[in-house]
Amino acid sequence: MDFYDLANIQGLPPDAPSRVASNAIHAREAMAWSDADIVERTRCEVAEFAPAARSATVRHAVVQRTPCAIPCPLPGTETLRPGTRLPVDGL
């Protein structure tokens, strides 16, 4: 997952509560999880690098499920990328 604290991005005052947005990548199995499960798993994952999140109170949560929202190439896909050789040396 990747996370964003929208309170920082939106320029809210330093004492404003965090507004966390996240993306779950490689999470097909998450489509079957309940919204509450996704929120709790997200809070636990945030707590791995921000320990205060362990005791944080989630005041409001919205879960939006957008299948295939983020490209997820399979291993080996990069080998299919064309080379960078051009007809002009040094370009």
N, C-alpha and C positions, 0 to 999 in steps of 0.2 A: 504494500500500500504506500501511497504517498499522501502527505498531509499539507494543509495550508491553514494558517490562522488568519482568517479574514479580518479580524480586529486589527492586526498589524498592517495588512494590505490596504484597508479602508481608512487608515489614519485615525482610529478611535483613540480616546484618551488612554494613557498607560494603565489606569485602574479599571478599564472596561473589561468585562468578561471575554474570554476567548470565544471565537466562532470558528470551529474547526470544520473544514471540508476535506474529504478524502476520496481517493480513487482506489478501487480494488482491481488489481491486474492479475490475470491468471486465476480468476475466481468463479469458474463456472458452477462449482458446487455451492457458492454463496447465493445463487438464485433461489435455492430451496430454503435458505435460512429465513427466520422471522426477522422483521425490522428490529425488534428488541435485541436479538442475537447479534445482528450486524453492528448496532450501536455499541453494545457491550464489547464485542471483539475489537472494534475501532478504539474504544477507550483504553482497553488493555494494551493494545499495540502502541498507542501514544505514550502510555505509562512506561514503556521500555526505555524511552529516551527522556521523558519528562515525568519523573516519579511522583510529582504532586498530583498527576492525573489519576492516580490510584484512589485517592479520596475525593476527587472532584464530583460535584453533583451535575448531572446532565439535566439542564432545564428544559430543553426543547430539542427534538431531533426529527429530521426528515430523511427518509431513505428513498433515493431515486434509482430505479433499476433500468439501466440502459445497456442491453446486450450489445457486444461488439463496439462499444463506444471508443475503446482505445486499441489501436493496432497491436497485435501480439504475434510477432513473427516466430516461427518455429526454429529450433536449433538447425543451423546449416543454411538458413536463408541468406545470410550475408555472403556466402560463397557464390551466389547467383548474381550479385551486383556486378555490372560491367566495370572493366578497368578504367583508369583515368588517363590512359595514353591519348594524346592529341597529335594532330599532324604538325604542330608547331612546338619545337623544343623549348623547354623552360616555361611553357604556359600551363 
